[in-house]
Amino acid sequence: MQADRTSTTRFPVPVDAALRDAGWQPGRWDIKQAEIWADTLRAHTTPAGHRHTVFPAAVEAWAEFGGLHLAPTGPGRHIAPATVHLDPLHGLHMARTLGDLDRALDTQTCPLGIETDSQALIAIDTEGRVYTLDHTGDWYLGPTIDTALATLVTGTRPTRLTTTG
């Protein structure tokens, strides 16, 4: 018997399928693990003194999606879908890089995980907007974690962040 692939109303079918294949289900909430990640990030200081800022949008995203390995199947809409590991500790040593992004965007960001193929860092800001940073630049994935996951899983081209707006 084949698994039911009908979507929740929250996510498009391919995103819902990738999330469920990774172990997500509606109502998933591991606040204990999210607090462990928060404590670990808060306690880390780089040799140059850079520190992470932890805030509710990040903790909520970790509680619901933290630990998931997303491996979308099928072609992407514009680019290849991203394989993703949602674990903020991938960004533990990126406090300075995220601090630079914070200043450029006039906000605070915190790591969410990585795109495993490219090693691009995925980060969230205090308003819940999501970004990815890779060797080619900084990219906006969407105004919410849901939109960002859809962008990554469906291979939708993200918006490049530029200094010219």
N, C-alpha and C positions, 0 to 999 in steps of 0.2 A: 504494500500500500504506500502511495506517495504522500509525503507530508503536505499539509495544506499550506499554500503559498499566498493566501489572500492577505492583503495588507491591513494593518491597523489604519485608522484614519490619520494617524500621526505621521507616518513615513510612506514614501513611495514603495511599491512592491520590491524592487531590487535592494533598497536600503533595509527594509524590514527583514528580508530574507538573509542578508549579510549579518545583521544584528542578531537574529535568532540563531543562525548557524554558529555565531560566536558565543552564544549562551545568554544573550539578553532576552528579557521578557518584560512586558509592561509591569510596572511596580517594583522592578529591581532597585534595590537601595542598600548599599553596603557602606553605611556611614562610619563603621569602625575602621575599615580599610582607608577610607577617605581621610579620617583624622590621623591615621598613622602617616600617610603621605604628607599631610599638612605639617605635622610635627617635624618630619624629616627635612622638608624644604625650609621651614622656618629656622631650623637649627644649623643649616649649612651656610657657611661664609666662605667666599672665594679667597685666595691668598691676597687679592687686592682690596678685600673688604666688601665686595658686592653680596647682597642678600636678596632672597626671594620675598615677595609680598604674597600672602595668601588671603583670599577673600571669598565670600559666599558663592559667587558664580562658579569658581573653580571647584570648590568642595562639592557643590551639588552635581557638577558634571562628573567628577570622580566617583561619587556615590552611585550614580546611575550607570555610568559607562566604563568606569575604571577597570583595568585588567583585561578588557576584551581585545581579542585579535581579530580584526576584520579582514577577510580575504574575499573581496567581491569577485564574482565570475561574470563573464560576458564582456562585450566591448564597451568602451567608454563613449560618452556622448561627443566630447571634443578631444580628450586626451585619455590615456590609459587610466582605469580606476586605480586608486591607491590602496595598497595593503597597509593596514594601520595597527599599531599597538598602542592602546590608550593606557599609558602608565606615565604619570608625571615625573617619575624619577629618571626618565630618559633625558629630562632637561635639568637635572640637578646641578650640573656644572655649567649651565648656560645663564646664570644670573646676570652677568655683565651684558651679554647679548640681549637678553630680555629688557634690561634696564635701558639700553640704547633704543630699543623699540618703544618702550614706555615714553621716553623723552620725545621721540619723533611723532608719536600719536597723541601725546598729552593724556595718557591714561596709565594704568598699571596692568601688567600681564603676568600670567603664571603658566607653567607648562602643563599640557594635557597628555602628550605622547609624541610618537613619531610616525612618519610614513616609513615603513621598514625598508622598502626598496631603495629610496633615495636618502634616507636618514634625515629628512626634513623635520624640523621641530614644529610641533603643533602647539599653539598657545591660545589662551582665552583671556579676555580683558574683564574689567570689573562690571561691564554692562552685558557680558555674555557673548560678545563678538569674538569670532575665532579667526586665527591667522596661521599661516605656515611660513617658516623661514628655511630657505635652502641656499645652496651655493649660487643660485641664479638671482636671488632677491627675496623680497618679502611679499607675501600674498594674502589677500583678504578672502576667507572662505565663506563668510556669511555672518548675519546678525545674531544667529543663535547656534547652539551646538547641533540642533536638528538640521538646520540648513547646511552647516559645515559638513556633517556626516553625509548628507545627500550629495554635496559637491564632490567629496572625496570618493564615495562609493560609485557614483554614476559617471565619473570622469568628466564632470562639467569644468570648463576652464575657469579658474579663479581669477580675481581681479588683482593685477600687480599694484603694489603700493609704490607711489612715486613722491618725490619731493615737490612736484609741481601741482599736486592735488589731482 
